[in-house]
Amino acid sequence: MKKYIYFTLFILLFALIGWGFAGLKNDENASQSDSPLNTLQSTQQDIAWGINVQKNLRILKTDLDGISNATNNSDYTALAVYAQQTVNDTQNAIQENDQYTVSPKLQDAQNEWRVALQDYNSAGQFLLQGANEAKNGTGGAEYFLNASISRNSGTDHLKNASELAGIT
């Protein structure tokens, strides 16, 4: 998972930059409403969004590493802390994502990224509930199962986002 996230970040950033420059050079196929200024602004938004995705993936990776370590050590207090951080960080990432207007070729990727964030947010909420129940000795297994399902769905949407962005 860690290698996939870093690889995806690296390729996404370069793909966005490449698309931007290709868009600037391909004015002969552009419609009359696509001025060089509009193309440049769209390219800038695509690149800015890609940088934002990269930043938030690093934050999410830190959260997931903390969750993994806490889970491996059966440290439910730390797990609750990292789960809450995941909820907060994914909510911030969703809000930031919604501020970008990307080019049509990246809109589906942007939507998949948003769904991935929502799934990771749900996983964090389930983990928080499970960790609190486990700390109290009242179980939590069903919450951990739901967290795993949400995390897996988020990873699938992350893969879809990278494929839609042209990263295979």
N, C-alpha and C positions, 0 to 999 in steps of 0.2 A: 504494500500500500504506500509506504513512504517513498520508494523509488518511483512509483507510478505518479505520485503527486508532483515530485520535483521534475520528472521528465515532462509531464504535461505542462507545467508552468513554463519551462524553458522553451518548449516547442510552440506553445500558444503565443508567447511574446514575439518570437521571431516570425511566426505565421502572420500575426497582425501587422507587424511592421512591413513584411513583404507584400501583403495585400494592399496596404496603404500606398506604397510606392508603385505597385502595379496599377492601382486605380488612377493615380496621378498621370501615368504615362499612357493610359488607354483612353484618352479623350475622344478618339475617333468613333468609338462605339457608344459614347455617352449621348443621352438625349439632350435637347436644347436646354432643359431646365437644370441640367447638371453642369453648373459652372465649375471652373477650377477651384474657386473659393469654397463652394459647397462640398466638393470632393475632398479638399484639404480638411475642412471642418469635420466631415464624416470620418476621415482617416484619423484625425486627432482624437475623436471620441472613441473609435475602435481601439486605438493604442492605449488611451487612458483607462478604458474599461479593462483591457488585458492586464495592465499594470495593477489595477485594483484587484482583479481576480488573483493575481500572483501574490499580492500582499495578504489577502484574506486566506489563501491556501496555506501560507506559512503560519498564520495565526491558528488556523484550524488544525494543522499538523501538530503544533505545540500542544493544543488541547487534547488531541487524540493520543499523543505520546503520554501525556499525564494520566489520561484515563487508563491506558494500557498498563502503565507502571503501577497505578493504584489497584487495578484489578488483579495483576499478577501477585501483588503483596497482600491482597484481601484487606486493603486499607480503605474502608468505606467512608471515612471522614475525608480523606484526600479525593476519593472518587466523587463525593458530593461537590467538592470545591471545583474540580475540573469539569464536572457535568454542568454546573451553573455557569462556568466560564464559557463552555461550548454554547449554551443557550444564549448568553449575552453576545458572544462574538458572532454567532450566526445571524442573530437578529440585526446587529450592526451591519454585517455584510449584505444582508437582504436590503436594508435601507439604502446603503451605498449603491448597490447594484441597480436599484430602481431609479437612481439619479442619472443614469447614462442612457443616451439614445444612440444605439449602435447602428451601423449600416444594415441593410436588409440581409446581407449574407451572414451576419452574426446574430441576428435576432433569435433564431432557434437555439443557438448555443447559449445565448444569454438567458433564455427561458429555462433551459435544462439546468444551467448553473443555479438559477433561483430555486428550482425544485430540489436540487441536491442540497442546497442550504436549508431548505425547509425540512427535509428528511433528517439532516444532521441535527437540526434544532429539536425535532421530535425525539431523536435518539438521546440527546442530552436531557430532555425533560423526563423521559422514561428512566434513564440512569439515575437521575437525581431522586426520583421517587423510590427506585429500587435500593439505592444506597441508604436512604433514610430508613427504609423498612429493615434492611439488613443490620444497620447500626442498632436498631431497637429490638432485633431478634425476632421480628415478625414476618420474615420471609423476604420477598422481593423478586423471586424467580420469574414471575410473569412479567414484571417490568423489565428485567434484564433480557428476556426473550424478545419483547417488543422493541427494546433498544437495538438489539442485534438486527431485527428485521428492518427497522428504519435506517440503520447504518448501511446495511447492504443495499437498500434501495437508493440511498444517497450516493453510494459508490457507483452504482449502475448509471445514475443520472450524470454523475461527473464524467464517466466514460463517454456517455452519449454527447455531452457538451464538447468534449475534446474532439470527438469524431465530426460533429457538426461544424466545428471551427476549422476542420481540415487537418487535425492532428490524429494520426493513426498509429 
